[in-house]
Every structure is written in structure tokens, then in C-alpha cells.
């Protein structure tokens, strides 16, 4: 920054003092995230409309400080940093006639505002219109006839080909909460690459397709969305000990296989800008919270600890997936269609016996009774009950030292690529849940993993286990555990039958591939 004109340096210093924003970080690398560093400055709008730079290699704010301010360029040409008008109507367009009727309504609003104004006219009301026709004729007609309303943000157009009325309403409501101006017509057919800029009248500045065409293409499935998966594992050195990390890796592979671009971001990098910026972020919400940033579509997948997550946190996200049918229904009373159930799942590449190497199975010990998990420095009653009954329980996990289970620990860590084989070889696997998760129906991912591996497990009681149609044995007391172990050891054919049926169910409905398709379908409705 030493080569800057003195006037530019003075501007930057004054802006930093007024706002308290760390402009040094923003100018060095933070600008690549596309975020607005100052409350009155819109980087994307400035680049496109004011500076007219197609491929900037530096922060937009840097250009504005050096020459834009002196030239009188608008730092917020789209007006998105200003207080927003209230949305007057959410409209569904199905024909070109609908477009004509909306245009007439806009004209009447204009005439009424001008006739009743004694001084400066009041800001015109906003309209959000969703075109559900096959060729988006209504949206194209409005874009041709009312470009200034689109550029100003007074009229926002969205496309939902063949969508139902309920889907159109959900998309319109989402757009009204989180404005994303679409300042030109939606193409008739989207090519696989980003569409070229469309011509606007001479008095309107030419806008590149980057600003709105990418969102339109993402909605129609013409582009691969870029997803950033925020994983709560702290850093690369410790990530392998976090189940969330292996979960995130499996989900990323499934998203890529489904046609998206996906990147896992560990907690230590959550505040660093992504390159390229993502179209959407997905927080795997466990023990760490993360405040979403404006720009991308922000999703959360609530995987655990529901009692630690407040409604005000959930309300900041465009959509919240919940790993519980019961808790999703509870949250829907406040969040409506912005929440849906999405259970945990299993990765066939890690857990399905069809993917195990023969030597992996041959070298994996066959434990009669197995438990995989850390002590959590808390009471895990199913482990205590098994040991109190004199069971030779094999434990893989950390922090069991100084507990009665210490002598049963085979290793502190079981490599994830051997976990499936260990489940498959075990006679019986024990499973438990945090109390709040059991009460609220958060089914443990271990259930899905063991089932897909072809293993047999006994779990503590958990709400929502009806998903498994009675195939999952559940116990609620030490006495019930002892009785269940005795029964299933005496009836190996019952064990085998349940294991086969549960494995088929998970293969059919509960893989990461299934979850990835659900996530991407939801995203297309939110873009």
C-alpha cells in the first residue's frame, strides 16, 4: 500500500477509523470472498456498474479509494446497502398475459405515487414474481419491457419451470427474505456454461452474466453448484479423530458424484475466504456454531445436541436440515418450510461389505461384543451395564483411562477404513445416544454404519426408531440389556435376519448419495 496516492491512503484510513473494519485483511485477501467490507459499499455492484471491470485482480474497495471516489463513481449502484422497501406482493406468473397485467399494476402504482406526492415521491413498492411456465415467457416479457424496475430491484423475477403453487410460494418467500436481484431476463434455455450477457437498452449499463446469470443457471441445473462444507473438526492434525470429519468427506464425495463441486472446510479456516467463492455453504452443526455470511445460500444440517441450538441461530439460515423427524416437526412450528428432516446415513464406500478388501476382513478381529466410541467423560450406561454383567466388551475409543472400562480398551482409535469390517465381524455391537438426542429422535450415525456393514447391533431406546420397522432391538435398563444379549446369542438366525433386513433398508434409503440428491434438489429451489 506504500505506492498508493496519499489521497487514497487517507480515504482508507478514514473509512477504517469510522467503521472499525480490518481493511488490511480485506485488501490483502478477504475481498476474494465477495463480501461487503463497509456497510455502504457493494463490491459486486461497484465492479460491474461503476468500475466496469470484467476480471479484477484487486479489491474493488482499493480501486474505489484510488480513483473511483475522485471520479464520483457510485459505491452502491444497485442500492443493496440501503434500507430495503417492503415487498408488496408475491406473484406467480404462468402466461405472457400475466406479465401484461403485472406491468399495468406497476404503471398504476407509479401514477398513484406521483399524483399523491407533495415533495419527493415515496419509494415504490417491491414485487417478487415467480414464473412457472415452461418457457418463462412472462419473465422474458417483463425483462424486455421494464428493465429499470429490474435494475432498481423494485421487481424481482425468478424461474421455476413446471413448479407447483406451493413450490412457487416457497421460492418467492425465500426471495423476499433474502433479496437477490436478477437484473435481466432469464434465458429461454440455459446452456451448460454460464450464459452470455444479454443486451439492455442504451440507457441501462451492460451487466455481465456473472451477476445474475449464474443464479439463474444454478436454479435450472445448467451449472454445477459450488458447496463449502463447514466441518466442526478443529484442524487437520486432529480431524481424523472426529466422526464429523469422515462424515463431511463422505458427503463431499457424494455431492461431487451427483454433479456438484464440494470442498470440506475445517473450523480453523471458517473465517478465511474461499477461492472461488461458494454458491452455497452447509454447516454440519454439532458442537460448534458458525454465523452465516451474506452472499451464498446458507444451509445447516443439525446433526446433534439440539438443546444447544436456539431459534435465533436457525433463523439466520436459508434452510435447516434436521437429523430427526420429530425435532424437524417441532421446529417447523416456528420456521415453516425452511426446515425439513434429513436423517444421518452411511457411506457404501466405507461400510458396505461389497467394498471391503478380502485381506481387510481376514485381518480384522471378530469381537463377540463391541463398542466404538470415546468416554465423553460422561456416563455411558450401556457400557457400564455390559461390564457390570461380566461381559468381555471390546472398546475402541479415547479417554477411558481412570474408568472401570480402561482394561477393555483395545485401541484409542480405530481407522475409519477398517471400521466397517470391524462392525461386520463383530457378534453384537452396542450403541447409545446422548440423552437429549435420544429424546428428540436424533438417530445415531452408528446405527446406519453398522447396518450397512451387515453387522447386528443393540441400541438404547431412541425416539424415531420406528424408521427401522422393528428391526432395531432397543433396551432401556441394564436388565433389558442382559436379557437381549442372552436372547440374540441363543437365536443367531434372528440376528442374521434382522441384520440382512436392516442392511437392505439402509442400502435402499439411507446412503450419502440419497442425502446429496436431497440437498441439491433443495438448493435448486433456493438459488
BELLIN-V282888 format. One record per residue. N is the residue number from 0. SS is DSSP state (A for helix, B for strand, O for the rest). D_CENTER is the distance of its C-alpha to the mean C-alpha in whole Angstrom. Layout:
N|SS|D_CENTER  N|SS|D_CENTER
This chain:
0|O|37  1|O|41  2|O|42  3|O|40  4|O|43  5|A|44  6|A|43  7|A|39  8|A|39  9|A|40  10|A|38  11|A|35  12|A|37  13|A|37  14|A|34  15|A|32  16|A|35  17|A|34  18|A|30  19|O|30  20|O|27  21|O|28  22|A|28  23|A|30  24|A|26  25|A|25  26|A|28  27|A|28  28|O|24  29|A|22  30|A|22  31|A|21  32|A|17  33|O|19  34|O|18  35|O|21  36|O|24  37|O|26  38|O|26  39|O|28  40|O|27  41|O|24  42|A|24  43|A|23  44|A|26  45|A|28  46|A|28  47|A|28  48|A|31  49|A|33  50|A|33  51|O|32  52|O|31  53|O|29  54|O|28  55|O|28  56|O|29  57|O|29  58|O|27  59|A|28  60|A|29  61|A|32  62|A|33  63|A|33  64|A|35  65|A|38  66|A|39  67|A|36  68|A|38  69|A|41  70|A|41  71|O|39  72|O|36  73|O|34  74|O|31  75|O|29  76|O|30  77|O|27  78|O|28  79|O|24  80|O|25  81|O|28  82|O|27  83|O|26  84|O|28  85|O|27  86|B|26  87|B|29  88|B|28  89|B|25  90|B|27  91|B|27  92|B|29  93|O|30  94|O|34  95|A|35  96|A|37  97|A|34  98|A|34  99|A|37  100|A|37  101|A|34  102|A|36  103|A|39  104|A|37  105|A|36  106|A|40  107|A|41  108|A|38  109|A|40  110|A|43  111|A|43  112|A|41  113|A|44  114|A|47  115|O|46  116|O|45  117|O|48  118|O|46  119|O|43  120|O|41  121|O|38  122|O|35  123|O|34  124|O|32  125|B|28  126|B|27  127|B|24  128|B|25  129|B|23  130|B|25  131|O|25  132|O|28  133|O|28  134|O|30  135|O|28  136|A|32  137|A|31  138|A|29  139|A|31  140|A|34  141|A|32  142|A|31  143|A|34  144|A|36  145|O|34  146|A|33  147|A|33  148|A|31  149|A|28  150|A|29  151|A|29  152|O|26  153|O|29  154|B|28  155|B|24  156|B|24  157|B|21  158|B|22  159|O|21  160|O|23  161|O|25  162|O|22  163|O|24  164|A|25  165|A|22  166|A|19  167|A|21  168|A|21  169|A|17  170|A|17  171|A|19  172|A|18  173|A|15  174|A|17  175|A|19  176|A|17  177|O|15  178|O|18  179|O|18  180|O|21  181|O|22  182|O|26  183|O|27  184|O|28  185|O|25  186|O|27  187|O|29  188|O|27  189|O|25  190|O|26  191|O|23  192|O|24  193|O|23  194|O|26  195|O|29  196|O|29  197|O|31  198|O|34  199|O|35  200|O|38  201|O|40  202|O|39  203|O|36  204|O|34  205|O|33  206|O|29  207|O|27  208|A|25  209|A|22  210|A|22  211|A|21  212|A|21  213|A|18  214|A|16  215|A|19  216|A|19  217|A|15  218|A|16  219|A|19  220|O|17  221|O|20  222|O|18  223|O|15  224|O|12  225|B|11  226|B|8  227|B|8  228|B|7  229|B|9  230|B|11  231|O|14  232|O|17  233|O|19  234|O|20  235|O|21  236|O|25  237|O|23  238|A|20  239|A|22  240|A|23  241|O|19  242|A|18  243|A|15  244|A|15  245|A|17  246|A|14  247|A|12  248|A|14  249|A|15  250|A|11  251|A|12  252|A|15  253|A|14  254|A|12  255|A|15  256|A|17  257|O|15  258|O|16  259|O|13  260|B|13  261|B|11  262|B|12  263|B|12  264|B|12  265|B|15  266|A|15  267|A|18  268|A|17  269|O|14  270|O|16  271|O|18  272|O|17  273|O|15  274|O|18  275|O|17  276|O|14  277|O|11  278|O|10  279|B|6  280|B|5  281|B|3  282|B|6  283|B|8  284|B|10  285|O|14  286|O|16  287|O|15  288|O|13  289|O|12  290|O|13  291|O|10  292|O|12  293|O|13  294|O|13  295|O|10  296|B|8  297|B|5  298|B|3  299|B|5  300|B|6  301|B|10  302|O|12  303|O|15  304|O|18  305|A|17  306|A|20  307|A|19  308|O|16  309|O|18  310|A|17  311|A|17  312|A|14  313|A|12  314|O|14  315|O|12  316|O|9  317|O|9  318|B|7  319|B|8  320|B|8  321|B|11  322|O|13  323|O|16  324|A|18  325|A|20  326|A|18  327|A|16  328|A|19  329|A|20  330|A|17  331|A|17  332|A|21  333|A|19  334|A|16  335|A|17  336|A|15  337|A|12  338|B|12  339|B|12  340|B|13  341|O|12  342|O|14  343|O|14  344|O|16  345|B|18  346|O|19  347|A|22  348|A|23  349|A|23  350|A|24  351|O|26  352|A|30  353|A|30  354|A|29  355|O|31  356|O|33  357|A|37  358|A|38  359|A|35  360|A|36  361|A|39  362|O|39  363|O|36  364|O|38  365|O|38  366|O|38  367|O|39  368|B|37  369|B|34  370|B|31  371|B|28  372|O|27  373|O|28  374|O|30  375|O|27  376|O|31  377|O|31  378|O|33  379|O|31  380|A|34  381|A|34  382|A|35  383|A|37  384|A|39  385|A|39  386|A|41  387|A|43  388|O|44  389|O|45  390|O|42  391|O|42  392|O|38  393|B|37  394|B|34  395|B|31  396|O|30  397|O|30  398|O|32  399|O|34  400|O|37  401|O|40  402|O|39  403|O|41  404|O|38  405|A|39  406|A|42  407|A|39  408|B|37  409|B|37  410|B|34  411|O|32  412|O|29  413|O|29  414|O|27  415|A|24  416|A|26  417|A|29  418|A|27  419|A|27  420|A|31  421|A|31  422|A|30  423|A|32  424|A|35  425|O|35  426|O|37  427|B|35  428|B|32  429|B|31  430|B|28  431|O|27  432|O|24  433|O|24  434|A|26  435|A|23  436|A|21  437|A|24  438|A|25  439|A|22  440|O|21  441|O|18  442|O|20  443|O|20  444|A|19  445|A|22  446|A|23  447|A|21  448|A|22  449|A|26  450|A|26  451|A|25  452|O|27  453|O|30  454|O|31  455|O|32  456|B|31  457|B|32  458|B|29  459|B|30  460|O|29  461|O|26  462|O|25  463|O|23  464|A|25  465|A|27  466|A|24  467|A|26  468|O|29  469|O|32  470|O|31  471|O|30  472|B|33  473|B|32  474|B|34  475|O|35  476|O|38  477|A|39  478|A|42  479|A|40  480|A|38  481|A|42  482|A|43  483|A|39  484|A|40  485|A|44  486|A|43  487|A|41  488|A|43  489|A|46  490|O|44  491|A|42  492|A|42  493|A|40  494|A|37  495|A|37  496|A|37  497|A|34  498|A|32  499|A|33  500|A|31  501|A|28  502|A|28  503|A|28  504|A|26  505|A|23  506|A|24  507|A|23  508|A|20  509|O|18  510|B|17  511|A|14  512|A|15  513|A|15  514|A|12  515|A|11  516|A|13  517|A|11  518|A|8  519|A|9  520|A|12  521|A|10  522|A|8  523|A|12  524|A|13  525|A|11  526|O|12
